[in-house]
Amino acid sequence: MYEQSVYGTPESDVDDLIRNAELRAEIEPYIDESVNRIFLRSFPIRFENEFLASMLDWESAPVEPIYRWFEPELRIPAPESLPDEKLSLILFDLINKLYDKKIVLDFTDHLSDRELYGLIYRGILPSREKNLRHRSSFIHWDCSYGDSDIWLAYYASDDDREQWSDCYDEPLPQKQIPRYHRDLPQCPF
């Protein structure tokens, strides 16, 4: 009589071991000393396989403009060619399409619809990023482009502003209420 594994049947354990060998062979060309520092053998084989598969996906993923992540390619009209009403309709459809590709937009409420559309048109869609086949996490696109003055003025809490002031000993921008509140699809950081 055999004892069943905690992780599955003996047959699935064998399948996991075979898959592990396949993954290790496929990822071998990409392995360097940083990978050797991870003690994979201390994890259950199924978790190790998930980790190796995600590494292989990362290493083999093409770097391409985000507009090419879509089938057909996501080509949108230039912002200056659209009247405000049509631009706003296209914008929210566009935001949902980006979310479907696991891209969320953060810190957008200081931008008008036209400014946000322009940022997507000129900054996000042509940006070259890894196009992972099995993306499990979201890309958070900082629509303030890391501008600390924008973040401090529109998004930072009073505590955040105080800590910033204590740390950098610089004057803070005046706190402002964002003019364009949007209820965009979000996910946790």
N, C-alpha and C positions, 0 to 999 in steps of 0.2 A: 504494500500500500504506500502511496506517495503522499507527501504533505504539500498542500496547496500554498503557493507563494502569497505573501501579503499583496503583491502587486498584480497578480493575475494567475492564470493557469500556467502549468509548466510549458504548454505550447506557446502561450503569448510571451513568456519569459525568453524562450528560444528565439521567437520572432524579434523581440526587442534586442537581443544580443546580436543577431544577424544584422538588424538595421543599424546598430551601433557600429559594427565593423564597416558597413557600407559608408556611413557618415564620416567616420574617422579617415577612411581612404579618400573620400571626396574632399575633405577639408585640409588634408595634409599639405597641399601647396601653399595654403594661407597661414599656417601655424608659425608663430614666432615665440620668443621667450615669454611674452606677456600671457599667452594662452597657457603655457606650461606652468604658470604660477597658480592657475585655478585647479584645485584638487577635485576634478570631476568624479573620480572614482568614489568620493565620499558621498555622492548623491545616488539615489535609486536610478537604475538604468533608464527608466522611462523619462525622468527629468533630464538626465544627461543627454538623451537623444533629442529632447525638445530644445535644449540649449545649443547643441551642435547643429541642429537643423536651422535655428535662427541665425547662428554665426555664418553658416553656409549661404543662407539667403542673403545676408548682409554683404558678404564678400563677393557673391556672384551677381548682385543686383546692378543693373545699369544706372549710371548717373545721367539723367536726362531732364529736360525742362518739364515742369509739372503739367503743362498743357498736353504733353504727349502721354501722360498717364491715362488719358481718356480714349475711348474708342467710340466714335472717331475723335481725333484730336479736338481739344476744347479751344476753339477760336471764337473770340467775342469781338463785337464792334468796338472801335476806338471810342473812348468816352466823349470826345468832342463831337462825334457824329450822332449822338443820341440826345433827344429831348429828356428833361428831368423825369417825366412820368415813366417813359419806357426804360430809362436807365435804372430806376428804382425796382421795377419788376424783374429785369434781367439780373440785377444785383442779388436779390434774395434767392433766385433760382441758382445762381452761381455759388452763393455761400453754401447752399444745400448740396450741390455737386461736390464742392471741396470737402465738406463734411463726410460725404459718402466715401471719399478717398482718405479719410482719417486726417484731415487738415482742419483745425479749428482756428478761428481768428480771435485773438485776445487784444484788449485795449483799443476798441474801435469807436467808442462813443464820443470821442472828441472830433471825429471826422464826419463830414457830410457824406451823403450817399455818393455824390460825384467824386469826392476825394477818396473814399474807400474803394469805389469801382476802379479809379485810376491806379490806386496802389496794387490792386489785384491784377489789373491789366499790364502794368509796367514792372511791378516788383515780384509778385507771387508766381503768376503763370509762366513767365520765362525763366524763373529761378531753377537752376539745375540741382536736383536732389536725388538721393537713392530711391529708386522705384522698387520697393520690396514687394515680392509676390504675396507674402503672408504677413503683412504689417499688423502687428498686434497692439501697438501703441499709437497714440496720436501725435502729429506734429502740431505744436502750438506756435502759430505765427504771431509774433509781437508786432502789432500794427502801429506801435509807437517807435519802432525801430530802435528800442533800447535808449531812447532819449529820456534821461533822468528828469529833465524839466517837465516834460509832458506827463510822465508817470507821477511825479510829485504834485503837479497842479491838479490832475484829474482823477487819479486812481489810488494814490497812497492814503492809508489811514492816518489819523492824527499821530498815532504811535510810530508808524513808519516815518512820517515827516520829522518827528522829534529825534528819532534814532539817526536819521540821515544828517540832520543839523548837528547833532552831537559828534558824529563820526567825521564829517567833512568840514565843519566849521565854515560853512558857506551860507549865504542868504538863500532862503527858500522862495520859489516862485509862489505867487498868490494862489491860494486854493480856489479852484473853479469847479462848477458843476458842468459835467459834459452836456452838450446841447442836443445830442442825437442818441437817445437811449434806444438800444436794439436788444431784442430777446433772441440772441443767436444760439445755435446748437453748441453745447459745451460738453466737455468731459473733464474728469479730474486730472490734475498735473501728475 
